[in-house]
Amino acid sequence: MSAQIHKQAAARLRGGFRGETLCSGRVAGGQTVSSTTELDRWHCTLELGGARFPSPCKAEANVFATDQAHRVRIEWLAESRFCR
């Protein structure tokens, strides 16, 4: 999921970059959520930095499961001007 999120911002990622993507989900019944938990929707925050970014790119998105394995749909909610 992180790789697909980074791929959407790929125009600025050529060369070296560092990034952190944090995603959280909501599950009924108090089930423990891990990176392998299958959910229909995740909420993610992203921060990327590197030589091509004058300041860190910060973004927030909802990530939805699709019918295709290892493919997600990303709905960007907010992004800093440094992501463009």
PDB file of N, CA, C and O in Angstrom:
ATOM      1  N   MET A   1       0.830  -1.188   0.000  1.00  0.00           N
ATOM      2  CA  MET A   1       0.000   0.000   0.000  1.00  0.00           C
ATOM      3  C   MET A   1       0.872   1.248   0.000  1.00  0.00           C
ATOM      4  O   MET A   1       0.590   2.201  -0.727  1.00  0.00           O
ATOM      5  N   SER A   2       1.920   1.252   0.803  1.00  0.00           N
ATOM      6  CA  SER A   2       2.818   2.414   0.836  1.00  0.00           C
ATOM      7  C   SER A   2       3.451   2.662  -0.520  1.00  0.00           C
ATOM      8  O   SER A   2       3.572   3.811  -0.944  1.00  0.00           O
ATOM      9  N   ALA A   3       3.860   1.598  -1.211  1.00  0.00           N
ATOM     10  CA  ALA A   3       4.483   1.753  -2.522  1.00  0.00           C
ATOM     11  C   ALA A   3       3.523   2.403  -3.510  1.00  0.00           C
ATOM     12  O   ALA A   3       3.942   3.228  -4.322  1.00  0.00           O
ATOM     13  N   GLN A   4       2.242   2.045  -3.454  1.00  0.00           N
ATOM     14  CA  GLN A   4       1.272   2.645  -4.368  1.00  0.00           C
ATOM     15  C   GLN A   4       1.035   4.112  -4.034  1.00  0.00           C
ATOM     16  O   GLN A   4       0.860   4.930  -4.937  1.00  0.00           O
ATOM     17  N   ILE A   5       1.028   4.448  -2.773  1.00  0.00           N
ATOM     18  CA  ILE A   5       0.867   5.847  -2.378  1.00  0.00           C
ATOM     19  C   ILE A   5       2.064   6.656  -2.876  1.00  0.00           C
ATOM     20  O   ILE A   5       1.891   7.743  -3.426  1.00  0.00           O
ATOM     21  N   HIS A   6       3.270   6.135  -2.687  1.00  0.00           N
ATOM     22  CA  HIS A   6       4.473   6.826  -3.159  1.00  0.00           C
ATOM     23  C   HIS A   6       4.465   6.943  -4.677  1.00  0.00           C
ATOM     24  O   HIS A   6       4.911   7.954  -5.221  1.00  0.00           O
ATOM     25  N   LYS A   7       3.964   5.925  -5.365  1.00  0.00           N
ATOM     26  CA  LYS A   7       3.919   5.939  -6.822  1.00  0.00           C
ATOM     27  C   LYS A   7       3.063   7.089  -7.343  1.00  0.00           C
ATOM     28  O   LYS A   7       3.359   7.643  -8.402  1.00  0.00           O
ATOM     29  N   GLN A   8       2.013   7.455  -6.624  1.00  0.00           N
ATOM     30  CA  GLN A   8       1.149   8.549  -7.052  1.00  0.00           C
ATOM     31  C   GLN A   8       1.861   9.890  -6.954  1.00  0.00           C
ATOM     32  O   GLN A   8       1.481  10.839  -7.640  1.00  0.00           O
ATOM     33  N   ALA A   9       2.878   9.985  -6.122  1.00  0.00           N
ATOM     34  CA  ALA A   9       3.662  11.213  -5.999  1.00  0.00           C
ATOM     35  C   ALA A   9       5.005  11.065  -6.719  1.00  0.00           C
ATOM     36  O   ALA A   9       5.952  11.793  -6.423  1.00  0.00           O
ATOM     37  N   ALA A  10       5.086  10.132  -7.654  1.00  0.00           N
ATOM     38  CA  ALA A  10       6.354   9.705  -8.248  1.00  0.00           C
ATOM     39  C   ALA A  10       7.093  10.772  -9.040  1.00  0.00           C
ATOM     40  O   ALA A  10       8.306  10.651  -9.211  1.00  0.00           O
ATOM     41  N   ALA A  11       6.435  11.798  -9.526  1.00  0.00           N
ATOM     42  CA  ALA A  11       7.116  12.807 -10.338  1.00  0.00           C
ATOM     43  C   ALA A  11       8.293  13.429  -9.595  1.00  0.00           C
ATOM     44  O   ALA A  11       9.285  13.807 -10.218  1.00  0.00           O
ATOM     45  N   ARG A  12       8.197  13.538  -8.291  1.00  0.00           N
ATOM     46  CA  ARG A  12       9.264  14.170  -7.512  1.00  0.00           C
ATOM     47  C   ARG A  12      10.166  13.150  -6.816  1.00  0.00           C
ATOM     48  O   ARG A  12      11.086  13.540  -6.098  1.00  0.00           O
ATOM     49  N   LEU A  13       9.920  11.851  -7.013  1.00  0.00           N
ATOM     50  CA  LEU A  13      10.648  10.846  -6.250  1.00  0.00           C
ATOM     51  C   LEU A  13      11.884  10.308  -6.950  1.00  0.00           C
ATOM     52  O   LEU A  13      12.609   9.497  -6.374  1.00  0.00           O
ATOM     53  N   ARG A  14      12.145  10.748  -8.201  1.00  0.00           N
ATOM     54  CA  ARG A  14      13.334  10.252  -8.891  1.00  0.00           C
ATOM     55  C   ARG A  14      14.573  10.605  -8.082  1.00  0.00           C
ATOM     56  O   ARG A  14      14.677  11.706  -7.540  1.00  0.00           O
ATOM     57  N   GLY A  15      15.486   9.692  -8.006  1.00  0.00           N
ATOM     58  CA  GLY A  15      16.654   9.913  -7.169  1.00  0.00           C
ATOM     59  C   GLY A  15      16.348   9.538  -5.734  1.00  0.00           C
ATOM     60  O   GLY A  15      15.365   8.847  -5.468  1.00  0.00           O
ATOM     61  N   GLY A  16      17.166   9.978  -4.824  1.00  0.00           N
ATOM     62  CA  GLY A  16      16.991   9.612  -3.425  1.00  0.00           C
ATOM     63  C   GLY A  16      15.868  10.381  -2.751  1.00  0.00           C
ATOM     64  O   GLY A  16      15.687  11.576  -2.984  1.00  0.00           O
ATOM     65  N   PHE A  17      15.126   9.689  -1.922  1.00  0.00           N
ATOM     66  CA  PHE A  17      14.121  10.328  -1.094  1.00  0.00           C
ATOM     67  C   PHE A  17      13.945   9.499   0.160  1.00  0.00           C
ATOM     68  O   PHE A  17      14.299   8.321   0.202  1.00  0.00           O
ATOM     69  N   ARG A  18      13.409  10.116   1.153  1.00  0.00           N
ATOM     70  CA  ARG A  18      13.072   9.389   2.378  1.00  0.00           C
ATOM     71  C   ARG A  18      11.585   9.624   2.618  1.00  0.00           C
ATOM     72  O   ARG A  18      11.053  10.680   2.277  1.00  0.00           O
ATOM     73  N   GLY A  19      10.941   8.667   3.188  1.00  0.00           N
ATOM     74  CA  GLY A  19       9.511   8.821   3.388  1.00  0.00           C
ATOM     75  C   GLY A  19       8.997   7.987   4.524  1.00  0.00           C
ATOM     76  O   GLY A  19       9.604   6.993   4.923  1.00  0.00           O
ATOM     77  N   GLU A  20       7.873   8.405   5.036  1.00  0.00           N
ATOM     78  CA  GLU A  20       7.190   7.670   6.087  1.00  0.00           C
ATOM     79  C   GLU A  20       5.704   7.706   5.784  1.00  0.00           C
ATOM     80  O   GLU A  20       5.132   8.771   5.552  1.00  0.00           O
ATOM     81  N   THR A  21       5.090   6.546   5.786  1.00  0.00           N
ATOM     82  CA  THR A  21       3.660   6.433   5.562  1.00  0.00           C
ATOM     83  C   THR A  21       3.062   5.717   6.752  1.00  0.00           C
ATOM     84  O   THR A  21       3.487   4.613   7.091  1.00  0.00           O
ATOM     85  N   LEU A  22       2.093   6.322   7.383  1.00  0.00           N
ATOM     86  CA  LEU A  22       1.411   5.720   8.522  1.00  0.00           C
ATOM     87  C   LEU A  22      -0.058   5.549   8.177  1.00  0.00           C
ATOM     88  O   LEU A  22      -0.730   6.503   7.785  1.00  0.00           O
ATOM     89  N   CYS A  23      -0.550   4.331   8.324  1.00  0.00           N
ATOM     90  CA  CYS A  23      -1.950   4.060   8.011  1.00  0.00           C
ATOM     91  C   CYS A  23      -2.630   3.442   9.219  1.00  0.00           C
ATOM     92  O   CYS A  23      -2.031   2.666   9.964  1.00  0.00           O
ATOM     93  N   SER A  24      -3.886   3.801   9.396  1.00  0.00           N
ATOM     94  CA  SER A  24      -4.672   3.228  10.487  1.00  0.00           C
ATOM     95  C   SER A  24      -6.028   2.812   9.933  1.00  0.00           C
ATOM     96  O   SER A  24      -6.511   3.361   8.943  1.00  0.00           O
ATOM     97  N   GLY A  25      -6.614   1.854  10.580  1.00  0.00           N
ATOM     98  CA  GLY A  25      -7.923   1.374  10.161  1.00  0.00           C
ATOM     99  C   GLY A  25      -8.821   1.194  11.364  1.00  0.00           C
ATOM    100  O   GLY A  25      -8.373   1.227  12.510  1.00  0.00           O
ATOM    101  N   ARG A  26     -10.080   1.004  11.086  1.00  0.00           N
ATOM    102  CA  ARG A  26     -11.057   0.828  12.156  1.00  0.00           C
ATOM    103  C   ARG A  26     -11.722  -0.529  11.978  1.00  0.00           C
ATOM    104  O   ARG A  26     -12.235  -0.843  10.904  1.00  0.00           O
ATOM    105  N   VAL A  27     -11.710  -1.322  13.024  1.00  0.00           N
ATOM    106  CA  VAL A  27     -12.298  -2.653  12.976  1.00  0.00           C
ATOM    107  C   VAL A  27     -13.287  -2.781  14.125  1.00  0.00           C
ATOM    108  O   VAL A  27     -12.995  -2.398  15.258  1.00  0.00           O
ATOM    109  N   ALA A  28     -14.444  -3.318  13.823  1.00  0.00           N
ATOM    110  CA  ALA A  28     -15.457  -3.547  14.868  1.00  0.00           C
ATOM    111  C   ALA A  28     -15.014  -4.685  15.774  1.00  0.00           C
ATOM    112  O   ALA A  28     -14.325  -5.604  15.331  1.00  0.00           O
ATOM    113  N   GLY A  29     -15.402  -4.630  17.024  1.00  0.00           N
ATOM    114  CA  GLY A  29     -15.158  -5.726  17.948  1.00  0.00           C
ATOM    115  C   GLY A  29     -13.806  -5.738  18.610  1.00  0.00           C
ATOM    116  O   GLY A  29     -13.446  -6.723  19.253  1.00  0.00           O
ATOM    117  N   GLY A  30     -13.042  -4.666  18.471  1.00  0.00           N
ATOM    118  CA  GLY A  30     -11.760  -4.583  19.168  1.00  0.00           C
ATOM    119  C   GLY A  30     -10.680  -5.483  18.601  1.00  0.00           C
ATOM    120  O   GLY A  30      -9.701  -5.765  19.292  1.00  0.00           O
ATOM    121  N   GLN A  31     -10.826  -5.946  17.362  1.00  0.00           N
ATOM    122  CA  GLN A  31      -9.820  -6.779  16.728  1.00  0.00           C
ATOM    123  C   GLN A  31      -8.513  -6.005  16.582  1.00  0.00           C
ATOM    124  O   GLN A  31      -8.527  -4.809  16.290  1.00  0.00           O
ATOM    125  N   THR A  32      -7.390  -6.681  16.784  1.00  0.00           N
ATOM    126  CA  THR A  32      -6.093  -6.053  16.603  1.00  0.00           C
ATOM    127  C   THR A  32      -5.823  -5.848  15.117  1.00  0.00           C
ATOM    128  O   THR A  32      -6.038  -6.754  14.311  1.00  0.00           O
ATOM    129  N   VAL A  33      -5.356  -4.663  14.758  1.00  0.00           N
ATOM    130  CA  VAL A  33      -5.060  -4.332  13.362  1.00  0.00           C
ATOM    131  C   VAL A  33      -3.548  -4.369  13.161  1.00  0.00           C
ATOM    132  O   VAL A  33      -2.796  -3.764  13.926  1.00  0.00           O
ATOM    133  N   SER A  34      -3.112  -5.077  12.135  1.00  0.00           N
ATOM    134  CA  SER A  34      -1.691  -5.121  11.786  1.00  0.00           C
ATOM    135  C   SER A  34      -1.546  -4.816  10.299  1.00  0.00           C
ATOM    136  O   SER A  34      -2.535  -4.560   9.612  1.00  0.00           O
ATOM    137  N   SER A  35      -0.311  -4.843   9.807  1.00  0.00           N
ATOM    138  CA  SER A  35      -0.072  -4.547   8.397  1.00  0.00           C
ATOM    139  C   SER A  35      -0.670  -5.593   7.473  1.00  0.00           C
ATOM    140  O   SER A  35      -0.823  -5.334   6.279  1.00  0.00           O
ATOM    141  N   THR A  36      -1.014  -6.769   7.991  1.00  0.00           N
ATOM    142  CA  THR A  36      -1.603  -7.819   7.159  1.00  0.00           C
ATOM    143  C   THR A  36      -3.124  -7.898   7.292  1.00  0.00           C
ATOM    144  O   THR A  36      -3.760  -8.717   6.628  1.00  0.00           O
ATOM    145  N   THR A  37      -3.704  -7.064   8.135  1.00  0.00           N
ATOM    146  CA  THR A  37      -5.157  -7.066   8.304  1.00  0.00           C
ATOM    147  C   THR A  37      -5.820  -6.564   7.030  1.00  0.00           C
ATOM    148  O   THR A  37      -5.434  -5.524   6.496  1.00  0.00           O
ATOM    149  N   GLU A  38      -6.811  -7.291   6.543  1.00  0.00           N
ATOM    150  CA  GLU A  38      -7.522  -6.888   5.338  1.00  0.00           C
ATOM    151  C   GLU A  38      -8.717  -6.025   5.731  1.00  0.00           C
ATOM    152  O   GLU A  38      -9.645  -6.489   6.394  1.00  0.00           O
ATOM    153  N   LEU A  39      -8.677  -4.772   5.315  1.00  0.00           N
ATOM    154  CA  LEU A  39      -9.761  -3.833   5.576  1.00  0.00           C
ATOM    155  C   LEU A  39     -10.217  -3.234   4.257  1.00  0.00           C
ATOM    156  O   LEU A  39      -9.458  -3.202   3.288  1.00  0.00           O
ATOM    157  N   ASP A  40     -11.452  -2.760   4.218  1.00  0.00           N
ATOM    158  CA  ASP A  40     -11.955  -2.095   3.021  1.00  0.00           C
ATOM    159  C   ASP A  40     -11.419  -0.680   2.897  1.00  0.00           C
ATOM    160  O   ASP A  40     -11.352  -0.136   1.795  1.00  0.00           O
ATOM    161  N   ARG A  41     -11.029  -0.071   4.033  1.00  0.00           N
ATOM    162  CA  ARG A  41     -10.613   1.331   4.006  1.00  0.00           C
ATOM    163  C   ARG A  41      -9.559   1.584   5.083  1.00  0.00           C
ATOM    164  O   ARG A  41      -9.654   1.088   6.206  1.00  0.00           O
ATOM    165  N   TRP A  42      -8.561   2.366   4.706  1.00  0.00           N
ATOM    166  CA  TRP A  42      -7.512   2.809   5.618  1.00  0.00           C
ATOM    167  C   TRP A  42      -7.421   4.325   5.531  1.00  0.00           C
ATOM    168  O   TRP A  42      -7.791   4.919   4.519  1.00  0.00           O
ATOM    169  N   HIS A  43      -6.932   4.944   6.589  1.00  0.00           N
ATOM    170  CA  HIS A  43      -6.639   6.377   6.583  1.00  0.00           C
ATOM    171  C   HIS A  43      -5.122   6.505   6.728  1.00  0.00           C
ATOM    172  O   HIS A  43      -4.537   5.980   7.675  1.00  0.00           O
ATOM    173  N   CYS A  44      -4.490   7.206   5.783  1.00  0.00           N
ATOM    174  CA  CYS A  44      -3.027   7.257   5.764  1.00  0.00           C
ATOM    175  C   CYS A  44      -2.516   8.691   5.760  1.00  0.00           C
ATOM    176  O   CYS A  44      -3.133   9.589   5.187  1.00  0.00           O
ATOM    177  N   THR A  45      -1.396   8.880   6.401  1.00  0.00           N
ATOM    178  CA  THR A  45      -0.661  10.145   6.321  1.00  0.00           C
ATOM    179  C   THR A  45       0.709   9.820   5.731  1.00  0.00           C
ATOM    180  O   THR A  45       1.252   8.737   5.948  1.00  0.00           O
ATOM    181  N   LEU A  46       1.247  10.759   4.997  1.00  0.00           N
ATOM    182  CA  LEU A  46       2.472  10.559   4.247  1.00  0.00           C
ATOM    183  C   LEU A  46       3.368  11.772   4.442  1.00  0.00           C
ATOM    184  O   LEU A  46       2.905  12.912   4.420  1.00  0.00           O
ATOM    185  N   GLU A  47       4.649  11.512   4.633  1.00  0.00           N
ATOM    186  CA  GLU A  47       5.623  12.603   4.653  1.00  0.00           C
ATOM    187  C   GLU A  47       6.838  12.151   3.859  1.00  0.00           C
ATOM    188  O   GLU A  47       7.451  11.129   4.167  1.00  0.00           O
ATOM    189  N   LEU A  48       7.179  12.926   2.832  1.00  0.00           N
ATOM    190  CA  LEU A  48       8.320  12.631   1.972  1.00  0.00           C
ATOM    191  C   LEU A  48       9.299  13.786   2.011  1.00  0.00           C
ATOM    192  O   LEU A  48       8.896  14.947   2.089  1.00  0.00           O
ATOM    193  N   GLY A  49      10.562  13.476   1.958  1.00  0.00           N
ATOM    194  CA  GLY A  49      11.585  14.510   1.913  1.00  0.00           C
ATOM    195  C   GLY A  49      12.710  14.067   1.000  1.00  0.00           C
ATOM    196  O   GLY A  49      12.818  12.885   0.672  1.00  0.00           O
ATOM    197  N   GLY A  50      13.535  14.988   0.593  1.00  0.00           N
ATOM    198  CA  GLY A  50      14.672  14.660  -0.261  1.00  0.00           C
ATOM    199  C   GLY A  50      15.152  15.890  -0.997  1.00  0.00           C
ATOM    200  O   GLY A  50      14.661  16.997  -0.775  1.00  0.00           O
ATOM    201  N   ALA A  51      16.119  15.683  -1.878  1.00  0.00           N
ATOM    202  CA  ALA A  51      16.740  16.791  -2.591  1.00  0.00           C
ATOM    203  C   ALA A  51      15.744  17.554  -3.459  1.00  0.00           C
ATOM    204  O   ALA A  51      15.909  18.759  -3.650  1.00  0.00           O
ATOM    205  N   ARG A  52      14.735  16.905  -3.980  1.00  0.00           N
ATOM    206  CA  ARG A  52      13.767  17.566  -4.863  1.00  0.00           C
ATOM    207  C   ARG A  52      12.649  18.282  -4.108  1.00  0.00           C
ATOM    208  O   ARG A  52      11.813  18.945  -4.722  1.00  0.00           O
ATOM    209  N   PHE A  53      12.628  18.154  -2.801  1.00  0.00           N
ATOM    210  CA  PHE A  53      11.594  18.788  -1.989  1.00  0.00           C
ATOM    211  C   PHE A  53      12.197  19.932  -1.188  1.00  0.00           C
ATOM    212  O   PHE A  53      13.051  19.683  -0.338  1.00  0.00           O
ATOM    213  N   PRO A  54      11.790  21.173  -1.423  1.00  0.00           N
ATOM    214  CA  PRO A  54      12.335  22.286  -0.642  1.00  0.00           C
ATOM    215  C   PRO A  54      11.946  22.175   0.832  1.00  0.00           C
ATOM    216  O   PRO A  54      12.687  22.630   1.704  1.00  0.00           O
ATOM    217  N   SER A  55      10.817  21.587   1.107  1.00  0.00           N
ATOM    218  CA  SER A  55      10.344  21.265   2.449  1.00  0.00           C
ATOM    219  C   SER A  55       9.625  19.936   2.343  1.00  0.00           C
ATOM    220  O   SER A  55       9.239  19.539   1.244  1.00  0.00           O
ATOM    221  N   PRO A  56       9.433  19.232   3.456  1.00  0.00           N
ATOM    222  CA  PRO A  56       8.765  17.932   3.360  1.00  0.00           C
ATOM    223  C   PRO A  56       7.367  18.041   2.745  1.00  0.00           C
ATOM    224  O   PRO A  56       6.611  18.972   3.022  1.00  0.00           O
ATOM    225  N   CYS A  57       7.056  17.064   1.911  1.00  0.00           N
ATOM    226  CA  CYS A  57       5.716  16.911   1.342  1.00  0.00           C
ATOM    227  C   CYS A  57       4.893  16.153   2.376  1.00  0.00           C
ATOM    228  O   CYS A  57       5.269  15.058   2.796  1.00  0.00           O
ATOM    229  N   LYS A  58       3.786  16.730   2.779  1.00  0.00           N
ATOM    230  CA  LYS A  58       2.898  16.081   3.748  1.00  0.00           C
ATOM    231  C   LYS A  58       1.524  15.934   3.113  1.00  0.00           C
ATOM    232  O   LYS A  58       0.985  16.887   2.550  1.00  0.00           O
ATOM    233  N   ALA A  59       0.963  14.739   3.208  1.00  0.00           N
ATOM    234  CA  ALA A  59      -0.338  14.485   2.591  1.00  0.00           C
ATOM    235  C   ALA A  59      -1.159  13.552   3.474  1.00  0.00           C
ATOM    236  O   ALA A  59      -0.637  12.856   4.345  1.00  0.00           O
ATOM    237  N   GLU A  60      -2.449  13.565   3.217  1.00  0.00           N
ATOM    238  CA  GLU A  60      -3.396  12.735   3.958  1.00  0.00           C
ATOM    239  C   GLU A  60      -4.370  12.157   2.945  1.00  0.00           C
ATOM    240  O   GLU A  60      -4.821  12.862   2.042  1.00  0.00           O
ATOM    241  N   ALA A  61      -4.698  10.869   3.090  1.00  0.00           N
ATOM    242  CA  ALA A  61      -5.574  10.221   2.109  1.00  0.00           C
ATOM    243  C   ALA A  61      -6.363   9.090   2.750  1.00  0.00           C
ATOM    244  O   ALA A  61      -5.960   8.516   3.761  1.00  0.00           O
ATOM    245  N   ASN A  62      -7.494   8.789   2.134  1.00  0.00           N
ATOM    246  CA  ASN A  62      -8.216   7.558   2.421  1.00  0.00           C
ATOM    247  C   ASN A  62      -7.813   6.568   1.341  1.00  0.00           C
ATOM    248  O   ASN A  62      -7.737   6.924   0.165  1.00  0.00           O
ATOM    249  N   VAL A  63      -7.555   5.334   1.735  1.00  0.00           N
ATOM    250  CA  VAL A  63      -7.125   4.297   0.810  1.00  0.00           C
ATOM    251  C   VAL A  63      -8.162   3.181   0.863  1.00  0.00           C
ATOM    252  O   VAL A  63      -8.475   2.656   1.932  1.00  0.00           O
ATOM    253  N   PHE A  64      -8.691   2.825  -0.313  1.00  0.00           N
ATOM    254  CA  PHE A  64      -9.775   1.844  -0.401  1.00  0.00           C
ATOM    255  C   PHE A  64      -9.312   0.590  -1.122  1.00  0.00           C
ATOM    256  O   PHE A  64      -8.550   0.668  -2.086  1.00  0.00           O
ATOM    257  N   ALA A  65      -9.767  -0.554  -0.662  1.00  0.00           N
ATOM    258  CA  ALA A  65      -9.495  -1.824  -1.329  1.00  0.00           C
ATOM    259  C   ALA A  65     -10.230  -1.863  -2.667  1.00  0.00           C
ATOM    260  O   ALA A  65     -11.269  -1.222  -2.830  1.00  0.00           O
ATOM    261  N   THR A  66      -9.690  -2.611  -3.612  1.00  0.00           N
ATOM    262  CA  THR A  66     -10.342  -2.812  -4.911  1.00  0.00           C
ATOM    263  C   THR A  66     -10.475  -4.318  -5.148  1.00  0.00           C
ATOM    264  O   THR A  66     -10.016  -5.124  -4.338  1.00  0.00           O
ATOM    265  N   ASP A  67     -11.104  -4.685  -6.256  1.00  0.00           N
ATOM    266  CA  ASP A  67     -11.261  -6.096  -6.597  1.00  0.00           C
ATOM    267  C   ASP A  67      -9.954  -6.737  -7.052  1.00  0.00           C
ATOM    268  O   ASP A  67      -9.834  -7.962  -7.062  1.00  0.00           O
ATOM    269  N   GLN A  68      -8.976  -5.916  -7.427  1.00  0.00           N
ATOM    270  CA  GLN A  68      -7.689  -6.431  -7.887  1.00  0.00           C
ATOM    271  C   GLN A  68      -6.734  -6.585  -6.717  1.00  0.00           C
ATOM    272  O   GLN A  68      -6.603  -5.688  -5.884  1.00  0.00           O
ATOM    273  N   ALA A  69      -6.074  -7.722  -6.663  1.00  0.00           N
ATOM    274  CA  ALA A  69      -5.111  -7.970  -5.585  1.00  0.00           C
ATOM    275  C   ALA A  69      -3.972  -6.962  -5.662  1.00  0.00           C
ATOM    276  O   ALA A  69      -3.482  -6.652  -6.748  1.00  0.00           O
ATOM    277  N   HIS A  70      -3.564  -6.465  -4.535  1.00  0.00           N
ATOM    278  CA  HIS A  70      -2.447  -5.528  -4.410  1.00  0.00           C
ATOM    279  C   HIS A  70      -2.673  -4.206  -5.141  1.00  0.00           C
ATOM    280  O   HIS A  70      -1.708  -3.523  -5.483  1.00  0.00           O
ATOM    281  N   ARG A  71      -3.915  -3.839  -5.384  1.00  0.00           N
ATOM    282  CA  ARG A  71      -4.265  -2.546  -5.989  1.00  0.00           C
ATOM    283  C   ARG A  71      -5.224  -1.826  -5.051  1.00  0.00           C
ATOM    284  O   ARG A  71      -6.166  -2.421  -4.527  1.00  0.00           O
ATOM    285  N   VAL A  72      -4.977  -0.570  -4.852  1.00  0.00           N
ATOM    286  CA  VAL A  72      -5.862   0.239  -4.010  1.00  0.00           C
ATOM    287  C   VAL A  72      -6.276   1.491  -4.767  1.00  0.00           C
ATOM    288  O   VAL A  72      -5.627   1.893  -5.732  1.00  0.00           O
ATOM    289  N   ARG A  73      -7.358   2.097  -4.318  1.00  0.00           N
ATOM    290  CA  ARG A  73      -7.800   3.393  -4.853  1.00  0.00           C
ATOM    291  C   ARG A  73      -7.506   4.422  -3.777  1.00  0.00           C
ATOM    292  O   ARG A  73      -7.842   4.226  -2.609  1.00  0.00           O
ATOM    293  N   ILE A  74      -6.879   5.517  -4.177  1.00  0.00           N
ATOM    294  CA  ILE A  74      -6.465   6.543  -3.223  1.00  0.00           C
ATOM    295  C   ILE A  74      -7.303   7.794  -3.426  1.00  0.00           C
ATOM    296  O   ILE A  74      -7.400   8.316  -4.537  1.00  0.00           O
ATOM    297  N   GLU A  75      -7.899   8.264  -2.354  1.00  0.00           N
ATOM    298  CA  GLU A  75      -8.675   9.511  -2.365  1.00  0.00           C
ATOM    299  C   GLU A  75      -7.895  10.521  -1.532  1.00  0.00           C
ATOM    300  O   GLU A  75      -7.916  10.469  -0.302  1.00  0.00           O
ATOM    301  N   TRP A  76      -7.201  11.449  -2.210  1.00  0.00           N
ATOM    302  CA  TRP A  76      -6.385  12.435  -1.504  1.00  0.00           C
ATOM    303  C   TRP A  76      -7.297  13.433  -0.799  1.00  0.00           C
ATOM    304  O   TRP A  76      -8.207  13.994  -1.409  1.00  0.00           O
ATOM    305  N   LEU A  77      -7.048  13.647   0.477  1.00  0.00           N
ATOM    306  CA  LEU A  77      -7.850  14.584   1.266  1.00  0.00           C
ATOM    307  C   LEU A  77      -7.168  15.940   1.376  1.00  0.00           C
ATOM    308  O   LEU A  77      -7.813  16.988   1.324  1.00  0.00           O
ATOM    309  N   ALA A  78      -5.862  15.897   1.527  1.00  0.00           N
ATOM    310  CA  ALA A  78      -5.101  17.139   1.684  1.00  0.00           C
ATOM    311  C   ALA A  78      -3.655  16.863   1.335  1.00  0.00           C
ATOM    312  O   ALA A  78      -3.157  15.757   1.549  1.00  0.00           O
ATOM    313  N   GLU A  79      -2.979  17.865   0.799  1.00  0.00           N
ATOM    314  CA  GLU A  79      -1.547  17.744   0.569  1.00  0.00           C
ATOM    315  C   GLU A  79      -0.923  19.126   0.606  1.00  0.00           C
ATOM    316  O   GLU A  79      -1.531  20.115   0.197  1.00  0.00           O
ATOM    317  N   SER A  80       0.297  19.173   1.101  1.00  0.00           N
ATOM    318  CA  SER A  80       0.990  20.454   1.161  1.00  0.00           C
ATOM    319  C   SER A  80       1.435  20.865  -0.241  1.00  0.00           C
ATOM    320  O   SER A  80       1.496  20.034  -1.147  1.00  0.00           O
ATOM    321  N   ARG A  81       1.737  22.120  -0.410  1.00  0.00           N
ATOM    322  CA  ARG A  81       2.125  22.633  -1.730  1.00  0.00           C
ATOM    323  C   ARG A  81       3.451  22.037  -2.190  1.00  0.00           C
ATOM    324  O   ARG A  81       3.769  22.096  -3.378  1.00  0.00           O
ATOM    325  N   PHE A  82       4.225  21.467  -1.278  1.00  0.00           N
ATOM    326  CA  PHE A  82       5.512  20.896  -1.630  1.00  0.00           C
ATOM    327  C   PHE A  82       5.379  19.515  -2.266  1.00  0.00           C
ATOM    328  O   PHE A  82       6.377  18.956  -2.722  1.00  0.00           O
ATOM    329  N   CYS A  83       4.170  18.950  -2.307  1.00  0.00           N
ATOM    330  CA  CYS A  83       3.939  17.648  -2.934  1.00  0.00           C
ATOM    331  C   CYS A  83       3.784  17.797  -4.443  1.00  0.00           C
ATOM    332  O   CYS A  83       3.909  16.807  -5.163  1.00  0.00           O
ATOM    333  N   ARG A  84       3.521  18.977  -4.934  1.00  0.00           N
ATOM    334  CA  ARG A  84       3.268  19.185  -6.364  1.00  0.00           C
ATOM    335  C   ARG A  84       4.507  19.571  -7.116  1.00  0.00           C
ATOM    336  O   ARG A  84       4.454  19.780  -8.328  1.00  0.00           O
TER     337      ARG A  84
END
